[in-house]
C-alpha cells in the first residue's frame, strides 16, 4: 500500500494539472500573437517612410487591447479557475475628455505592454513548451508508430529497434519534464498577467485600505449596536429587578414593625445597598449608550451630562442633521469623559462644550478654566486622554489637547461624518 501511494505521488502528481495548464498555454498562443501583425505593419511603414499610415497600427493596437485583455481573463477563468483582478478605470463618458482620460491611464498602457511586448515573448515560450509535449508524445510512442506502418516499411533491423528504445526512453523523460516546464511557464505568465493586466501596487493598497476601513466601520457599528443591546437588557432586566427589590425592602422596613432590631438593621442596610446599586447601574447604563442619545440626539444627551455635574457647563450644539450612530456615540463619549476629567482633576469653575458640523466634519470642543497641565503623552494607555484619543482614532478622527500650565485646557476633536 505504501509503495502504491508513493508511486501515485511520484508519477501522478506531475500530471494532475498538466492538462489544464497545457490547454492554458495552447489557448494563450493566438492571443499572444494577435498584436504581432500590427507591429510588423508599424515597422514596415516606418521603414518605408510612410508617416501618414504609421498611426494606424498604434490606434488599432489601442482598440484591440481591451478585447485581448478580456480574452486573457476568460482564458484564466475557464482553464485554471483564476480570476485576474481588474484595475480601476475612469468613469463612463462620451466626450473627448473622457476618451483622453481612458487613453492616458496607466492601466491601459500596462495592458499594451503586456500584449505588445510580453505577449510575443510568451508566444515563443508557448511554442517551445508545446513542441516539448509533441516531441515527448511522438518519441514515447515510437513503437506504436513503427507497428502502425505497412509491413514493407517496418523497421526490423535490431540496430534500429535499439535506437527506437532510446527514443522511447527520451520521450518518457520529456513526458516527466513537460509538466514542470508547463507549470513554470504558467506561473510566469500568471505573474506577468497579474502585474500588467491587473491593478497596480498603489491601487491594490488603496483597495486594501478601503476594505479595511469598511470592515472596521462594520465592526464599530456592530460594537455600538451590541452596547445598545446591553443597555436595553440592563435597563429592562437587571435594573428593574433591583428597583423591585428596593421597593420590597422598603415595604418590609415600613410594614413589619415587630421585627427585632438586628433584623431591621439588616433590611435597612439591604435597602440602602439596593438603592446604591441602582444608582451605579444607572451611571453604567448612561456610560454605555444612554437612551436619550438614541432617541433625541447629542444636544439632549450632552445637556443631561452637563446638568449632573457640580460646575456650570455651557453646551452649544449646532447640527443641521444627525451624524451616524457610531460617530454620535464617539462624540458623546469624548464629551462625557472630558467633563468627568474636568470635575476630577482640573479644579475648574466652569466648562464650555461646542459641537458643530463643518462640511463633512463634526467638530467637538471642550474647554475649561482649570489649572491646566494635562499631558496626552503622559496619560496611561487606554485611560484618560489616551483613551479618548484611541476612541477618536477608531473612526479616523483627530484628537488634540492644548493645556498649558495655569490653564485653560481646550480639547478639540474632529470626526468624519461623510454619508
N, C-alpha and C positions, 0 to 999 in steps of 0.2 A: 504494500500500500504506500509506504514512504517513497519507494522508487518510482511508482506511478505518479505520485504527486510531484516529485522532483522533475520528472520528465515533462509533466504538464507545464510546470513553471518555466523550465528551460526552453522547451520547444513551442509552447502555446503562447506565452506572454508576448514575444515579439510580433506575432501575427494577429493578436487580439484586435488591435485597432488599425492594422495596416491597410485594410480595405477602405475604410472611411478616409484615412489620410491620403492614400493614393488617389482616391476619387477627388479629394480636395485639390491635390496637385494637378490632376488632369483637367479639372474644371477651371482652374486658375490660368491655365496656359493661354486660351484665347483672350481672356480679359487682360492679361499682362501684355499681349502683343497688339492690342487694339489701337494703341496710340502710335505704334512704330511707323505705320504708313504715313501718318500725318507729319511726323518729324522728318521722315525721309523726304516728303514733299517740301517741307520747310528748308531742309538743307539743299534740295535741288533748286529751289527758287533763289536762295542766297547765292549759290554757285553760279547760276545763270544770270544773276544781277537783274532780277525782276522784282523791284520793290513794291509794285502795285499788288502783287499776288502774295507777298510774304506774310501779311497779317492774317490771311485766310486760314492757314493751318493752326495758328495760335488761337484764333477765335473758335474754330471747330474743336480744338482741344478743350477750351474752357466750356464749350457746350456739352461735350460728351463726358466730361469729368464727373459731374453729379450722377449721370446714368451708370458709369462704371463703378462708382462708389456704392451705389445701390446694389449692383450685381455682386460686388465683393461681399457686402453684408449678407446678402441672401446665400451666397456660397458658404460662408462660415456657419450661418444659422442652420442651413439644411443638411450639411455634411458632417459637421462636428458638434453641432448644438451650441455654438458660441455666439453670443450677442455682442457685437462691437459697439462700444458706447458712441453716442453721437455728439459732435461738437456743437457749441452754441452757434446759432445762425441769426442774422438780423431779422427784424420783424418784416411781415409781408408789406409789399408796396409795389405800385406800378409806375411810379415816376422815375426820372433819371437819377435822382439822388439815392433811392433805394437800390437801383441797379449798380451804381458805383460802390455803395457800401458792400453789396454782396461780392463784387469783383475784387475788392481790396481787403477782404477778410483773410486772416492768416490761415483759417481752416481750409479755404478753397485752394490756396497756393500750396499748402501741405499735401492736399489731395492730388494736385497737379504734379508735385514732386514724386509722389508715390507711383502714379500711373505712367509718368513720362520717363522717370529715371530708375526708380526701384523696380518697376514692373518689367522692363526688358531684361534686367539682370536676373530677376526671379524666373523669367521665361527660360533663360539659358539653364538655370539650375533645375527647373521643372523637366526640361528635355533630358538633362543628364540623368535624373532620378528615374524617369520613365524608361530611358534606354537601359539602365541597370536592371530594372524589372523585366524588360523584354528579353535582354540577354540571359538573365537568370532563368526565366521560364523556358526559353529555347534550349539553353545548354543543359538544364536539368532533365529535360525530356528528349534528349538526343536519341535514345534507343527507340522511343516511340516514333520519332521521325524516320529512323533507319528502317524499322519494320513496316512503316506505312508506305515506303517506296515500292515500286513494282519489283518483282523478283530479279529481273535482269539488272536493276540499278542498286540492289542491296550491297552493302559493304560486308564481305565475308572474310576479308583478309584479317588475320589475327592482329597485325600491327595497327590496322585501322580500328579494330574493336577495342584494343587497349587505349588508343587515342580517344575514342568515344567515352571510355570510362573516366579518363582525366577531365574531359569536357563536362561530363555529368557531375563530377566532384566539384569542379569550379562553379557550375551552375548552382549546386546546393549551397556552396559558400556564399555566392551572391544572393541567394534567397534569404539567408540569415543576415546578410549585410543590408539588404533592401529596406526592411522595416526601420532600421536605425537611421539610415540616410533619409528616409521619408520623414521620420519623426523629427530629426534635426532641422530639415527644411521647413516643415510645418511650423515648428516653434519659431524659427527665424522669420517666416512670413507673418505669423500671427503677431509677433512683437512689432514688426515694422508697420503692420496694419493698425495696431492699437496706437502707435505713436503718430502716424501720419494721417490716418483716416478718422481717428477719434479726437477727443478734446485734448488740448494742451495741458501741461502740468499746472499752469495757472488756473485754467478752467476747472480742472479736477479739484484743486484746493478750494476754489470758490464754491463748487458744488458741495464739497465735503463740509465746509463751514456752514453753508446754508442748511444742509441736512442735520448737522449737529445742533444748529440754532433751533431748527424746527422741532427736533426730538427733545431738546432741553425745554422749549416752551411747552411741549406736551407734558413733560414730567412736572414742570412747575404748576401747570393747570390742574394736573391730577392731584398733586400735593395740596393745592389750595382747596380743591373740591373735597379731599379727604379731611382737611381741617374743618371745613364747614360741616361735614357729616359728623365729626367728633363733637363739634359744638352743639349740634342739634341733639345728638344722643345724650350728651351730658345735661343739656338744658331740659330735655323731655324725660330723661330717665333718672340718673343719679341725683340731679338737683331736686326733682320733685319728690323723690323718696326722702331726701334729707329734710325737705320742708315738712313733709308729712310726719317724719319722726320728731321734728322740733315741736310741731303743733301737739302731737300726742303727749310729749313730755311736759309741755306747758299745761295741758289739761290735767295731767296726772298730778302735777305740783299744786294746782289750784283746787282740785276737787277732792283729792284724797287727804283729808285733814287729820285722820287718825294714824298717820304713818309715824314710825319712830323718827327721831331727829337724824339719825345716821342715814336712813333710807331717803329722807327728804333732801339731805345734802347731796347724796349720790344723784338723785333726779335733777336737782338744780345744776350740778356740775355737768351732767349729760346734756341738759338743755342748753347750757352755755357753749359746750363743745360743738353741739349740732349747729347753733347759730354761727359760730366762728367758721365751721366747715362750709356752711352755705356761703358766707362772705368770701372765703378763699376760692370756692368753686366759681363764684360769680366773677372774681378777678381773673381766674384761669380761662373761663369762657370768653370774657372780653379780650383777653390776650390772644386767644386762638383766632377767632373771627367773629366779632360782635355782630349780632343780628341787625343792629341799626345800620351798619356799614353796607350790608347786602340790601337792605330794604330802602334806605334813604340816602346813601352815598357818603362821600367823605365829609361834607360840611357838617352834617348832623353827627357823624361818628366822632370827628375831632372836637366838635363843641362839647360832646359828652365827656371826652377825656379832659378837656380844659376845665369843665365845671367841677370835676372831682379833685382838682389839685388845690393845695393850700395857698398858692400865689395867683395873682391875676394873670390871665393869659388872653391875649387878643388873637382871635382866629379870623383870618380873611381867606375865603375860598372862592375863586372865580373860575368855574369850569362850565363852558358852554354845553359840553356833553361829557358823560361819564367815560373814564378810561376803561380798559379791560379789567376784569375782576382781579387778575394777578397783579397788575400794576397798582390798582387801587389798594390791594392788601399790603403791598410793599410800602406804599406811601403812608398808610395808616400805621404800620409797624414802626417805621422810621420816626414819625412824629411822636407816637406814644412813648417809645423808648427814649427818644431825645428829651422829652419833657420829664420823664421819670429821672433821668440823669441830672437834669437841671435842679429838680427838687432835692435830690440826694447829695449832690456834690458841688453845685455852682454857687450856693449861697446867694441866689438871685432874689430880687424883689418883684420882678415881672418878666414875662416872656412874650414873644410875638411869633405867630405861625402864619406863613403866607403860602398858599397853594394856588397856582395858576397854570394855565396851559398856553404855551407859546409855540405856535406851529404844531409840530408833531412831538413836542417835548413837554412833559409835566414837570414844572419847576416847584420844588418844595424848599422853603427857607425857614429855619427855626433859629431864633435869636434870643439871647437873654442878656441881662445886665449884671451877670455874676462876676466872680473873681477871675474867670478865665483860666488859662494854663492847661486846657485839655490837649492831649497829645495822641494823635491817632497811631503813630509809630510805637508808642509805649503801651498802647492798650493790649490787653491779653487777647489771644486768638479766640475768636468765637464769642467774645463777650464785649459789652460796652461799645465804643466807637468802631472797633474792629468788626464786631458782629454786625453792626449797621452797614459798614462798607461791604461786607460779604453779601449781605441780603440785597443791597442795591446792585452789586455786580452780577447777581444771579439773573437779572433781567437786562443786562447790558447797560445799566445806568452808571452815572458818575457820582462820586461822593467826595466832598471836600469839607474840611473843618478849619476855620480860622479862629484861633483862641489865644490871643496874646496875654501875657501875664497882666492881671488887673482888669481884664475883660475889654470889651464884651466878647461873647462867643457866638459865632454865626456858623451854622451847619447848612450847607447848600447841597441839594440833591437834584439831579436831572434824570428823569426816567423816560425812556422812549415809549410813546403810546400811539405809534402809527397803526392804522387799521390793518 
